[in-house]
Amino acid sequence: MRVVLASRSPRRVDLLRQLLDEHGVSDTFDVDPADVDETPRPGEFPRDMVLRLAVDKAAAVAARHINDDIVVIGADTTVDVDGESLGQPADMAEAASMLRRLSGRTHWVHTGVCVMAGARRASRVESARVTMVPLTDELLGRYLATGESLGKAGAYAVQGEGAMLVGSVAGSMTAVIGLPLGVLADLLGEVAPGWNSPR
């Protein structure tokens, strides 16, 4: 089974390698990032958006390998606060604004996953609730100084230095990181011949 990950995210690469290793499948896979417009549509709910984008990303990459016998994995993650999607900040000022908005509050993180293998397709959204500690100016400044906020939905990375900002996570930690492994294993079992899901 040749697997292609439609994402350049290092954290998704690491999680996929972990899953394939745990299942005794070769951990050799290709990374072929999709280039799709990630702008939310007017009135689109965050959960709907990540599912749409996961499908779009997988489909865009599958179209480049139309004659190949491959399994394509697409994923998208957003932070949902008050029903609004917080994607990746454009700069540090926007990162600071996002983090101040999340300070001391509970928000949702949604990750959509799509797996395509030929004409077969399966997709799903996994969500988790994240509670952030109240952020003092000192803590916020210390975190922003790491530079980690850029390129991260909601301007933080729970698996990195951003752990200092998080009080608790209710739900799948790998969904918060960007690739829910339980869901991905189930989807692979649905569409990929020879995949052995542990469930």
VOTOR-122198 format. One record per atom (N, C-alpha, C): residue number from 1; atom name; x, y, z. Coordinates in steps of 0.2 Angstrom, whole numbers, m for minus. Layout:
BEGIN
pt pos NUM, site CA, u X, v Y, w Z
...
This chain:
BEGIN
pt pos 1, site N, u 4, v m6, w 0
pt pos 1, site CA, u 0, v 0, w 0
pt pos 1, site C, u 4, v 6, w 0
pt pos 2, site N, u 4, v 10, w m5
pt pos 2, site CA, u 8, v 16, w m6
pt pos 2, site C, u 3, v 22, w m3
pt pos 3, site N, u 6, v 26, w 2
pt pos 3, site CA, u 2, v 31, w 5
pt pos 3, site C, u 5, v 38, w 3
pt pos 4, site N, u 0, v 42, w 2
pt pos 4, site CA, u 2, v 49, w 0
pt pos 4, site C, u m1, v 54, w 5
pt pos 5, site N, u 3, v 58, w 9
pt pos 5, site CA, u 0, v 63, w 13
pt pos 5, site C, u m1, v 69, w 10
pt pos 6, site N, u m7, v 72, w 9
pt pos 6, site CA, u m8, v 78, w 6
pt pos 6, site C, u m7, v 84, w 10
pt pos 7, site N, u m1, v 84, w 14
pt pos 7, site CA, u 0, v 90, w 19
pt pos 7, site C, u 8, v 90, w 20
pt pos 8, site N, u 10, v 96, w 21
pt pos 8, site CA, u 18, v 97, w 22
pt pos 8, site C, u 19, v 98, w 30
pt pos 9, site N, u 13, v 97, w 34
pt pos 9, site CA, u 14, v 98, w 41
pt pos 9, site C, u 19, v 93, w 44
pt pos 10, site N, u 24, v 95, w 47
pt pos 10, site CA, u 29, v 91, w 51
pt pos 10, site C, u 25, v 87, w 56
pt pos 11, site N, u 20, v 90, w 60
pt pos 11, site CA, u 17, v 86, w 65
pt pos 11, site C, u 12, v 80, w 62
pt pos 12, site N, u 9, v 82, w 56
pt pos 12, site CA, u 5, v 76, w 53
pt pos 12, site C, u 10, v 71, w 50
pt pos 13, site N, u 16, v 73, w 47
pt pos 13, site CA, u 21, v 68, w 45
pt pos 13, site C, u 23, v 63, w 51
pt pos 14, site N, u 24, v 66, w 57
pt pos 14, site CA, u 26, v 62, w 62
pt pos 14, site C, u 21, v 58, w 65
pt pos 15, site N, u 14, v 60, w 65
pt pos 15, site CA, u 9, v 56, w 67
pt pos 15, site C, u 7, v 50, w 62
pt pos 16, site N, u 8, v 52, w 56
pt pos 16, site CA, u 6, v 46, w 51
pt pos 16, site C, u 12, v 41, w 52
pt pos 17, site N, u 18, v 43, w 52
pt pos 17, site CA, u 23, v 38, w 53
pt pos 17, site C, u 22, v 34, w 59
pt pos 18, site N, u 20, v 37, w 65
pt pos 18, site CA, u 18, v 33, w 71
pt pos 18, site C, u 13, v 28, w 70
pt pos 19, site N, u 8, v 30, w 66
pt pos 19, site CA, u 2, v 25, w 65
pt pos 19, site C, u 4, v 20, w 61
pt pos 20, site N, u 8, v 21, w 55
pt pos 20, site CA, u 10, v 16, w 51
pt pos 20, site C, u 15, v 11, w 55
pt pos 21, site N, u 19, v 13, w 59
pt pos 21, site CA, u 24, v 9, w 63
pt pos 21, site C, u 20, v 5, w 68
pt pos 22, site N, u 15, v 8, w 71
pt pos 22, site CA, u 11, v 4, w 76
pt pos 22, site C, u 7, v m2, w 73
pt pos 23, site N, u 5, v m1, w 66
pt pos 23, site CA, u 1, v m6, w 63
pt pos 23, site C, u 6, v m11, w 59
pt pos 24, site N, u 12, v m10, w 59
pt pos 24, site CA, u 17, v m15, w 56
pt pos 24, site C, u 17, v m14, w 48
pt pos 25, site N, u 15, v m8, w 46
pt pos 25, site CA, u 15, v m6, w 39
pt pos 25, site C, u 21, v m2, w 38
pt pos 26, site N, u 24, v m3, w 32
pt pos 26, site CA, u 30, v 1, w 30
pt pos 26, site C, u 29, v 9, w 32
pt pos 27, site N, u 34, v 12, w 35
pt pos 27, site CA, u 33, v 19, w 37
pt pos 27, site C, u 35, v 23, w 31
pt pos 28, site N, u 36, v 20, w 25
pt pos 28, site CA, u 38, v 24, w 20
pt pos 28, site C, u 32, v 27, w 16
pt pos 29, site N, u 32, v 33, w 16
pt pos 29, site CA, u 26, v 36, w 12
pt pos 29, site C, u 28, v 43, w 9
pt pos 30, site N, u 24, v 45, w 4
pt pos 30, site CA, u 26, v 51, w 1
pt pos 30, site C, u 22, v 57, w 4
pt pos 31, site N, u 25, v 63, w 3
pt pos 31, site CA, u 22, v 69, w 5
pt pos 31, site C, u 21, v 74, w m1
pt pos 32, site N, u 15, v 75, w m2
pt pos 32, site CA, u 13, v 79, w m8
pt pos 32, site C, u 8, v 84, w m6
pt pos 33, site N, u 10, v 90, w m4
pt pos 33, site CA, u 5, v 95, w m1
pt pos 33, site C, u 0, v 97, w m7
pt pos 34, site N, u m6, v 98, w m4
pt pos 34, site CA, u m11, v 101, w m9
pt pos 34, site C, u m11, v 108, w m8
pt pos 35, site N, u m13, v 111, w m14
pt pos 35, site CA, u m13, v 119, w m14
pt pos 35, site C, u m20, v 120, w m16
pt pos 36, site N, u m24, v 122, w m10
pt pos 36, site CA, u m31, v 123, w m11
pt pos 36, site C, u m33, v 130, w m7
pt pos 37, site N, u m38, v 133, w m9
pt pos 37, site CA, u m40, v 139, w m6
pt pos 37, site C, u m43, v 137, w 1
pt pos 38, site N, u m41, v 139, w 6
pt pos 38, site CA, u m43, v 138, w 13
pt pos 38, site C, u m48, v 143, w 16
pt pos 39, site N, u m50, v 148, w 12
pt pos 39, site CA, u m54, v 153, w 15
pt pos 39, site C, u m61, v 150, w 17
pt pos 40, site N, u m63, v 151, w 23
pt pos 40, site CA, u m70, v 149, w 25
pt pos 40, site C, u m75, v 152, w 20
pt pos 41, site N, u m80, v 148, w 18
pt pos 41, site CA, u m86, v 151, w 15
pt pos 41, site C, u m91, v 155, w 19
pt pos 42, site N, u m94, v 160, w 16
pt pos 42, site CA, u m99, v 164, w 21
pt pos 42, site C, u m104, v 159, w 24
pt pos 43, site N, u m104, v 160, w 31
pt pos 43, site CA, u m109, v 156, w 35
pt pos 43, site C, u m107, v 149, w 36
pt pos 44, site N, u m101, v 147, w 34
pt pos 44, site CA, u m99, v 140, w 35
pt pos 44, site C, u m97, v 138, w 42
pt pos 45, site N, u m100, v 133, w 45
pt pos 45, site CA, u m98, v 131, w 51
pt pos 45, site C, u m91, v 128, w 51
pt pos 46, site N, u m87, v 129, w 57
pt pos 46, site CA, u m80, v 127, w 57
pt pos 46, site C, u m79, v 119, w 55
pt pos 47, site N, u m84, v 115, w 58
pt pos 47, site CA, u m84, v 108, w 57
pt pos 47, site C, u m85, v 106, w 50
pt pos 48, site N, u m89, v 110, w 47
pt pos 48, site CA, u m91, v 109, w 39
pt pos 48, site C, u m85, v 111, w 35
pt pos 49, site N, u m81, v 116, w 37
pt pos 49, site CA, u m76, v 119, w 33
pt pos 49, site C, u m70, v 114, w 33
pt pos 50, site N, u m68, v 111, w 39
pt pos 50, site CA, u m62, v 106, w 39
pt pos 50, site C, u m64, v 100, w 36
pt pos 51, site N, u m70, v 98, w 36
pt pos 51, site CA, u m72, v 92, w 32
pt pos 51, site C, u m71, v 93, w 24
pt pos 52, site N, u m74, v 99, w 22
pt pos 52, site CA, u m74, v 101, w 15
pt pos 52, site C, u m66, v 101, w 13
pt pos 53, site N, u m62, v 105, w 17
pt pos 53, site CA, u m55, v 106, w 15
pt pos 53, site C, u m51, v 99, w 15
pt pos 54, site N, u m53, v 95, w 20
pt pos 54, site CA, u m49, v 88, w 20
pt pos 54, site C, u m51, v 85, w 13
pt pos 55, site N, u m57, v 85, w 11
pt pos 55, site CA, u m59, v 81, w 5
pt pos 55, site C, u m56, v 85, w m1
pt pos 56, site N, u m56, v 91, w m1
pt pos 56, site CA, u m53, v 95, w m7
pt pos 56, site C, u m46, v 94, w m7
pt pos 57, site N, u m42, v 93, w m2
pt pos 57, site CA, u m35, v 92, w m2
pt pos 57, site C, u m33, v 85, w m5
pt pos 58, site N, u m37, v 80, w m2
pt pos 58, site CA, u m36, v 73, w m4
pt pos 58, site C, u m38, v 73, w m12
pt pos 59, site N, u m43, v 76, w m14
pt pos 59, site CA, u m45, v 75, w m21
pt pos 59, site C, u m40, v 79, w m26
pt pos 60, site N, u m37, v 84, w m23
pt pos 60, site CA, u m32, v 88, w m27
pt pos 60, site C, u m26, v 84, w m29
pt pos 61, site N, u m24, v 81, w m23
pt pos 61, site CA, u m18, v 76, w m24
pt pos 61, site C, u m19, v 70, w m28
pt pos 62, site N, u m25, v 67, w m26
pt pos 62, site CA, u m27, v 61, w m30
pt pos 62, site C, u m27, v 62, w m38
pt pos 63, site N, u m29, v 68, w m39
pt pos 63, site CA, u m30, v 70, w m47
pt pos 63, site C, u m23, v 70, w m50
pt pos 64, site N, u m18, v 71, w m46
pt pos 64, site CA, u m11, v 71, w m49
pt pos 64, site C, u m8, v 64, w m49
pt pos 65, site N, u m11, v 60, w m46
pt pos 65, site CA, u m9, v 53, w m47
pt pos 65, site C, u m14, v 48, w m49
pt pos 66, site N, u m18, v 50, w m55
pt pos 66, site CA, u m24, v 47, w m57
pt pos 66, site C, u m22, v 40, w m59
pt pos 67, site N, u m16, v 38, w m61
pt pos 67, site CA, u m15, v 31, w m64
pt pos 67, site C, u m11, v 27, w m59
pt pos 68, site N, u m10, v 30, w m53
pt pos 68, site CA, u m6, v 27, w m48
pt pos 68, site C, u m11, v 23, w m43
pt pos 69, site N, u m8, v 17, w m40
pt pos 69, site CA, u m12, v 13, w m35
pt pos 69, site C, u m10, v 16, w m28
pt pos 70, site N, u m13, v 21, w m26
pt pos 70, site CA, u m11, v 24, w m20
pt pos 70, site C, u m17, v 26, w m15
pt pos 71, site N, u m15, v 27, w m9
pt pos 71, site CA, u m20, v 29, w m4
pt pos 71, site C, u m18, v 37, w m2
pt pos 72, site N, u m23, v 41, w m3
pt pos 72, site CA, u m21, v 48, w m2
pt pos 72, site C, u m25, v 50, w 5
pt pos 73, site N, u m21, v 54, w 9
pt pos 73, site CA, u m24, v 56, w 16
pt pos 73, site C, u m24, v 64, w 15
pt pos 74, site N, u m30, v 67, w 16
pt pos 74, site CA, u m30, v 74, w 17
pt pos 74, site C, u m33, v 76, w 24
pt pos 75, site N, u m31, v 82, w 26
pt pos 75, site CA, u m33, v 84, w 33
pt pos 75, site C, u m33, v 91, w 34
pt pos 76, site N, u m37, v 94, w 38
pt pos 76, site CA, u m37, v 101, w 39
pt pos 76, site C, u m40, v 102, w 46
pt pos 77, site N, u m37, v 107, w 50
pt pos 77, site CA, u m38, v 108, w 57
pt pos 77, site C, u m40, v 116, w 58
pt pos 78, site N, u m45, v 117, w 62
pt pos 78, site CA, u m46, v 124, w 64
pt pos 78, site C, u m48, v 124, w 71
pt pos 79, site N, u m47, v 130, w 74
pt pos 79, site CA, u m49, v 132, w 81
pt pos 79, site C, u m56, v 135, w 80
pt pos 80, site N, u m60, v 133, w 84
pt pos 80, site CA, u m67, v 136, w 84
pt pos 80, site C, u m69, v 139, w 90
pt pos 81, site N, u m69, v 146, w 90
pt pos 81, site CA, u m71, v 150, w 96
pt pos 81, site C, u m77, v 154, w 94
pt pos 82, site N, u m83, v 153, w 98
pt pos 82, site CA, u m89, v 156, w 96
pt pos 82, site C, u m92, v 155, w 89
pt pos 83, site N, u m90, v 149, w 87
pt pos 83, site CA, u m93, v 147, w 80
pt pos 83, site C, u m89, v 150, w 74
pt pos 84, site N, u m83, v 153, w 76
pt pos 84, site CA, u m79, v 156, w 71
pt pos 84, site C, u m72, v 152, w 70
pt pos 85, site N, u m70, v 151, w 64
pt pos 85, site CA, u m64, v 148, w 63
pt pos 85, site C, u m58, v 152, w 64
pt pos 86, site N, u m53, v 150, w 68
pt pos 86, site CA, u m47, v 154, w 68
pt pos 86, site C, u m42, v 149, w 65
pt pos 87, site N, u m39, v 152, w 59
pt pos 87, site CA, u m34, v 148, w 56
pt pos 87, site C, u m27, v 150, w 58
pt pos 88, site N, u m23, v 150, w 53
pt pos 88, site CA, u m16, v 152, w 54
pt pos 88, site C, u m15, v 159, w 54
pt pos 89, site N, u m12, v 162, w 59
pt pos 89, site CA, u m11, v 169, w 59
pt pos 89, site C, u m6, v 172, w 54
pt pos 90, site N, u m8, v 178, w 51
pt pos 90, site CA, u m4, v 180, w 46
pt pos 90, site C, u 3, v 183, w 48
pt pos 91, site N, u 3, v 186, w 55
pt pos 91, site CA, u 9, v 188, w 57
pt pos 91, site C, u 8, v 188, w 65
pt pos 92, site N, u 13, v 191, w 69
pt pos 92, site CA, u 13, v 190, w 76
pt pos 92, site C, u 8, v 194, w 79
pt pos 93, site N, u 6, v 200, w 76
pt pos 93, site CA, u 1, v 204, w 79
pt pos 93, site C, u m6, v 200, w 79
pt pos 94, site N, u m7, v 197, w 73
pt pos 94, site CA, u m13, v 193, w 73
pt pos 94, site C, u m13, v 187, w 78
pt pos 95, site N, u m7, v 184, w 79
pt pos 95, site CA, u m6, v 178, w 83
pt pos 95, site C, u m8, v 181, w 90
pt pos 96, site N, u m5, v 186, w 92
pt pos 96, site CA, u m6, v 189, w 99
pt pos 96, site C, u m14, v 190, w 100
pt pos 97, site N, u m17, v 193, w 95
pt pos 97, site CA, u m24, v 194, w 95
pt pos 97, site C, u m28, v 188, w 96
pt pos 98, site N, u m27, v 183, w 93
pt pos 98, site CA, u m30, v 176, w 93
pt pos 98, site C, u m29, v 173, w 100
pt pos 99, site N, u m23, v 174, w 103
pt pos 99, site CA, u m21, v 171, w 109
pt pos 99, site C, u m25, v 174, w 115
pt pos 100, site N, u m25, v 181, w 114
pt pos 100, site CA, u m29, v 185, w 119
pt pos 100, site C, u m36, v 183, w 119
pt pos 101, site N, u m39, v 182, w 113
pt pos 101, site CA, u m46, v 180, w 113
pt pos 101, site C, u m47, v 173, w 116
pt pos 102, site N, u m42, v 168, w 116
pt pos 102, site CA, u m43, v 162, w 118
pt pos 102, site C, u m41, v 161, w 126
pt pos 103, site N, u m38, v 166, w 128
pt pos 103, site CA, u m36, v 166, w 135
pt pos 103, site C, u m41, v 165, w 140
pt pos 104, site N, u m40, v 160, w 145
pt pos 104, site CA, u m44, v 158, w 150
pt pos 104, site C, u m51, v 155, w 148
pt pos 105, site N, u m52, v 153, w 142
pt pos 105, site CA, u m58, v 151, w 139
pt pos 105, site C, u m57, v 144, w 136
pt pos 106, site N, u m63, v 140, w 135
pt pos 106, site CA, u m63, v 134, w 132
pt pos 106, site C, u m65, v 135, w 125
pt pos 107, site N, u m62, v 131, w 120
pt pos 107, site CA, u m64, v 132, w 113
pt pos 107, site C, u m63, v 125, w 110
pt pos 108, site N, u m66, v 124, w 104
pt pos 108, site CA, u m65, v 118, w 101
pt pos 108, site C, u m60, v 118, w 96
pt pos 109, site N, u m57, v 112, w 95
pt pos 109, site CA, u m52, v 111, w 89
pt pos 109, site C, u m55, v 105, w 85
pt pos 110, site N, u m56, v 107, w 79
pt pos 110, site CA, u m59, v 102, w 74
pt pos 110, site C, u m54, v 100, w 69
pt pos 111, site N, u m53, v 93, w 67
pt pos 111, site CA, u m49, v 91, w 62
pt pos 111, site C, u m53, v 86, w 57
pt pos 112, site N, u m53, v 88, w 51
pt pos 112, site CA, u m57, v 84, w 46
pt pos 112, site C, u m51, v 80, w 43
pt pos 113, site N, u m53, v 74, w 41
pt pos 113, site CA, u m49, v 69, w 38
pt pos 113, site C, u m52, v 66, w 32
pt pos 114, site N, u m49, v 65, w 27
pt pos 114, site CA, u m52, v 61, w 21
pt pos 114, site C, u m47, v 56, w 18
pt pos 115, site N, u m49, v 50, w 17
pt pos 115, site CA, u m45, v 45, w 14
pt pos 115, site C, u m48, v 43, w 7
pt pos 116, site N, u m44, v 43, w 2
pt pos 116, site CA, u m46, v 41, w m4
pt pos 116, site C, u m41, v 36, w m7
pt pos 117, site N, u m45, v 31, w m10
pt pos 117, site CA, u m41, v 25, w m13
pt pos 117, site C, u m45, v 23, w m20
pt pos 118, site N, u m43, v 26, w m25
pt pos 118, site CA, u m47, v 25, w m31
pt pos 118, site C, u m53, v 28, w m31
pt pos 119, site N, u m59, v 24, w m32
pt pos 119, site CA, u m65, v 27, w m32
pt pos 119, site C, u m68, v 27, w m25
pt pos 120, site N, u m64, v 24, w m20
pt pos 120, site CA, u m67, v 24, w m13
pt pos 120, site C, u m65, v 30, w m9
pt pos 121, site N, u m69, v 32, w m5
pt pos 121, site CA, u m68, v 38, w m1
pt pos 121, site C, u m72, v 38, w 5
pt pos 122, site N, u m68, v 40, w 11
pt pos 122, site CA, u m72, v 40, w 17
pt pos 122, site C, u m69, v 46, w 21
pt pos 123, site N, u m73, v 50, w 25
pt pos 123, site CA, u m71, v 56, w 28
pt pos 123, site C, u m74, v 57, w 35
pt pos 124, site N, u m71, v 60, w 39
pt pos 124, site CA, u m75, v 61, w 46
pt pos 124, site C, u m71, v 67, w 49
pt pos 125, site N, u m75, v 70, w 54
pt pos 125, site CA, u m72, v 75, w 58
pt pos 125, site C, u m71, v 73, w 65
pt pos 126, site N, u m65, v 74, w 68
pt pos 126, site CA, u m64, v 73, w 75
pt pos 126, site C, u m63, v 80, w 79
pt pos 127, site N, u m67, v 80, w 85
pt pos 127, site CA, u m67, v 87, w 88
pt pos 127, site C, u m64, v 86, w 96
pt pos 128, site N, u m61, v 91, w 98
pt pos 128, site CA, u m59, v 90, w 105
pt pos 128, site C, u m60, v 97, w 108
pt pos 129, site N, u m61, v 97, w 115
pt pos 129, site CA, u m62, v 104, w 119
pt pos 129, site C, u m55, v 105, w 122
pt pos 130, site N, u m53, v 111, w 121
pt pos 130, site CA, u m47, v 114, w 124
pt pos 130, site C, u m48, v 120, w 128
pt pos 131, site N, u m46, v 119, w 135
pt pos 131, site CA, u m46, v 125, w 139
pt pos 131, site C, u m39, v 128, w 140
pt pos 132, site N, u m39, v 135, w 139
pt pos 132, site CA, u m33, v 138, w 139
pt pos 132, site C, u m32, v 142, w 146
pt pos 133, site N, u m27, v 142, w 149
pt pos 133, site CA, u m26, v 146, w 155
pt pos 133, site C, u m26, v 153, w 154
pt pos 134, site N, u m28, v 157, w 159
pt pos 134, site CA, u m28, v 164, w 158
pt pos 134, site C, u m21, v 167, w 156
pt pos 135, site N, u m20, v 171, w 151
pt pos 135, site CA, u m13, v 173, w 149
pt pos 135, site C, u m11, v 179, w 152
pt pos 136, site N, u m6, v 180, w 155
pt pos 136, site CA, u m3, v 186, w 158
pt pos 136, site C, u 1, v 189, w 152
pt pos 137, site N, u 2, v 195, w 152
pt pos 137, site CA, u 6, v 198, w 147
pt pos 137, site C, u 13, v 195, w 147
pt pos 138, site N, u 16, v 193, w 152
pt pos 138, site CA, u 22, v 190, w 153
pt pos 138, site C, u 22, v 183, w 149
pt pos 139, site N, u 17, v 179, w 151
pt pos 139, site CA, u 16, v 172, w 148
pt pos 139, site C, u 15, v 173, w 140
pt pos 140, site N, u 11, v 177, w 138
pt pos 140, site CA, u 9, v 178, w 131
pt pos 140, site C, u 16, v 180, w 127
pt pos 141, site N, u 19, v 185, w 130
pt pos 141, site CA, u 26, v 187, w 127
pt pos 141, site C, u 31, v 182, w 126
pt pos 142, site N, u 31, v 178, w 132
pt pos 142, site CA, u 36, v 172, w 132
pt pos 142, site C, u 34, v 167, w 126
pt pos 143, site N, u 28, v 166, w 125
pt pos 143, site CA, u 26, v 161, w 120
pt pos 143, site C, u 27, v 164, w 113
pt pos 144, site N, u 25, v 170, w 112
pt pos 144, site CA, u 26, v 173, w 106
pt pos 144, site C, u 33, v 174, w 104
pt pos 145, site N, u 37, v 174, w 108
pt pos 145, site CA, u 45, v 175, w 107
pt pos 145, site C, u 47, v 168, w 104
pt pos 146, site N, u 44, v 163, w 105
pt pos 146, site CA, u 46, v 156, w 103
pt pos 146, site C, u 45, v 156, w 95
pt pos 147, site N, u 41, v 160, w 92
pt pos 147, site CA, u 40, v 160, w 85
pt pos 147, site C, u 35, v 154, w 83
pt pos 148, site N, u 33, v 150, w 88
pt pos 148, site CA, u 29, v 144, w 86
pt pos 148, site C, u 22, v 146, w 83
pt pos 149, site N, u 19, v 152, w 85
pt pos 149, site CA, u 12, v 153, w 83
pt pos 149, site C, u 11, v 153, w 76
pt pos 150, site N, u 16, v 155, w 72
pt pos 150, site CA, u 15, v 156, w 65
pt pos 150, site C, u 15, v 149, w 62
pt pos 151, site N, u 10, v 148, w 57
pt pos 151, site CA, u 9, v 142, w 54
pt pos 151, site C, u 4, v 137, w 58
pt pos 152, site N, u 1, v 139, w 64
pt pos 152, site CA, u m3, v 135, w 68
pt pos 152, site C, u m10, v 138, w 69
pt pos 153, site N, u m15, v 134, w 68
pt pos 153, site CA, u m22, v 136, w 68
pt pos 153, site C, u m23, v 138, w 75
pt pos 154, site N, u m26, v 144, w 76
pt pos 154, site CA, u m27, v 147, w 83
pt pos 154, site C, u m21, v 150, w 86
pt pos 155, site N, u m15, v 150, w 82
pt pos 155, site CA, u m9, v 153, w 85
pt pos 155, site C, u m5, v 149, w 90
pt pos 156, site N, u m7, v 142, w 91
pt pos 156, site CA, u m3, v 139, w 96
pt pos 156, site C, u m2, v 131, w 94
pt pos 157, site N, u 3, v 128, w 97
pt pos 157, site CA, u 4, v 121, w 96
pt pos 157, site C, u 4, v 117, w 102
pt pos 158, site N, u m1, v 113, w 104
pt pos 158, site CA, u m2, v 110, w 110
pt pos 158, site C, u 4, v 105, w 111
pt pos 159, site N, u 7, v 102, w 106
pt pos 159, site CA, u 12, v 98, w 106
pt pos 159, site C, u 19, v 101, w 107
pt pos 160, site N, u 19, v 107, w 107
pt pos 160, site CA, u 26, v 111, w 107
pt pos 160, site C, u 26, v 115, w 114
pt pos 161, site N, u 29, v 121, w 113
pt pos 161, site CA, u 29, v 126, w 118
pt pos 161, site C, u 22, v 128, w 120
pt pos 162, site N, u 18, v 128, w 116
pt pos 162, site CA, u 11, v 130, w 117
pt pos 162, site C, u 7, v 126, w 123
pt pos 163, site N, u 11, v 120, w 125
pt pos 163, site CA, u 8, v 117, w 130
pt pos 163, site C, u 7, v 121, w 137
pt pos 164, site N, u 12, v 126, w 137
pt pos 164, site CA, u 12, v 130, w 143
pt pos 164, site C, u 5, v 134, w 144
pt pos 165, site N, u 2, v 135, w 138
pt pos 165, site CA, u m4, v 139, w 138
pt pos 165, site C, u m11, v 135, w 139
pt pos 166, site N, u m10, v 128, w 139
pt pos 166, site CA, u m16, v 124, w 139
pt pos 166, site C, u m17, v 121, w 146
pt pos 167, site N, u m23, v 122, w 149
pt pos 167, site CA, u m25, v 119, w 155
pt pos 167, site C, u m27, v 112, w 155
pt pos 168, site N, u m31, v 111, w 150
pt pos 168, site CA, u m34, v 104, w 149
pt pos 168, site C, u m36, v 103, w 142
pt pos 169, site N, u m36, v 96, w 140
pt pos 169, site CA, u m39, v 94, w 133
pt pos 169, site C, u m44, v 89, w 135
pt pos 170, site N, u m50, v 89, w 132
pt pos 170, site CA, u m55, v 84, w 133
pt pos 170, site C, u m56, v 81, w 126
pt pos 171, site N, u m54, v 75, w 125
pt pos 171, site CA, u m55, v 72, w 118
pt pos 171, site C, u m48, v 70, w 115
pt pos 172, site N, u m48, v 69, w 109
pt pos 172, site CA, u m42, v 66, w 106
pt pos 172, site C, u m36, v 72, w 105
pt pos 173, site N, u m31, v 70, w 108
pt pos 173, site CA, u m25, v 74, w 108
pt pos 173, site C, u m22, v 75, w 101
pt pos 174, site N, u m22, v 69, w 97
pt pos 174, site CA, u m20, v 69, w 90
pt pos 174, site C, u m24, v 73, w 86
pt pos 175, site N, u m31, v 74, w 87
pt pos 175, site CA, u m35, v 78, w 84
pt pos 175, site C, u m33, v 86, w 84
pt pos 176, site N, u m31, v 87, w 91
pt pos 176, site CA, u m29, v 94, w 92
pt pos 176, site C, u m22, v 95, w 88
pt pos 177, site N, u m18, v 91, w 88
pt pos 177, site CA, u m11, v 91, w 85
pt pos 177, site C, u m12, v 92, w 77
pt pos 178, site N, u m17, v 88, w 74
pt pos 178, site CA, u m19, v 89, w 67
pt pos 178, site C, u m20, v 83, w 63
pt pos 179, site N, u m20, v 77, w 66
pt pos 179, site CA, u m21, v 71, w 63
pt pos 179, site C, u m24, v 66, w 68
pt pos 180, site N, u m30, v 65, w 69
pt pos 180, site CA, u m33, v 60, w 74
pt pos 180, site C, u m32, v 53, w 72
pt pos 181, site N, u m28, v 50, w 75
pt pos 181, site CA, u m25, v 43, w 73
pt pos 181, site C, u m31, v 38, w 73
pt pos 182, site N, u m35, v 38, w 78
pt pos 182, site CA, u m40, v 33, w 79
pt pos 182, site C, u m45, v 34, w 73
pt pos 183, site N, u m47, v 40, w 71
pt pos 183, site CA, u m51, v 41, w 65
pt pos 183, site C, u m48, v 39, w 59
pt pos 184, site N, u m41, v 41, w 58
pt pos 184, site CA, u m38, v 39, w 52
pt pos 184, site C, u m37, v 31, w 51
pt pos 185, site N, u m36, v 28, w 57
pt pos 185, site CA, u m36, v 20, w 56
pt pos 185, site C, u m42, v 18, w 54
pt pos 186, site N, u m48, v 20, w 56
pt pos 186, site CA, u m54, v 18, w 54
pt pos 186, site C, u m56, v 19, w 47
pt pos 187, site N, u m54, v 25, w 45
pt pos 187, site CA, u m55, v 27, w 38
pt pos 187, site C, u m51, v 23, w 33
pt pos 188, site N, u m45, v 22, w 35
pt pos 188, site CA, u m40, v 17, w 31
pt pos 188, site C, u m44, v 10, w 30
pt pos 189, site N, u m46, v 8, w 36
pt pos 189, site CA, u m50, v 1, w 36
pt pos 189, site C, u m56, v 1, w 31
pt pos 190, site N, u m59, v 7, w 30
pt pos 190, site CA, u m65, v 7, w 26
pt pos 190, site C, u m63, v 7, w 19
pt pos 191, site N, u m57, v 10, w 17
pt pos 191, site CA, u m56, v 11, w 10
pt pos 191, site C, u m50, v 8, w 7
pt pos 192, site N, u m45, v 6, w 11
pt pos 192, site CA, u m39, v 3, w 9
pt pos 192, site C, u m39, v m4, w 10
pt pos 193, site N, u m38, v m8, w 4
pt pos 193, site CA, u m38, v m16, w 5
pt pos 193, site C, u m31, v m17, w 9
pt pos 194, site N, u m32, v m22, w 13
pt pos 194, site CA, u m26, v m25, w 16
pt pos 194, site C, u m24, v m21, w 23
pt pos 195, site N, u m28, v m15, w 24
pt pos 195, site CA, u m27, v m12, w 30
pt pos 195, site C, u m30, v m15, w 36
pt pos 196, site N, u m26, v m16, w 41
pt pos 196, site CA, u m29, v m20, w 47
pt pos 196, site C, u m30, v m15, w 53
pt pos 197, site N, u m36, v m12, w 54
pt pos 197, site CA, u m38, v m8, w 59
pt pos 197, site C, u m38, v m12, w 66
pt pos 198, site N, u m35, v m9, w 71
pt pos 198, site CA, u m35, v m12, w 78
pt pos 198, site C, u m41, v m13, w 81
pt pos 199, site N, u m47, v m9, w 79
pt pos 199, site CA, u m53, v m9, w 83
pt pos 199, site C, u m57, v m15, w 81
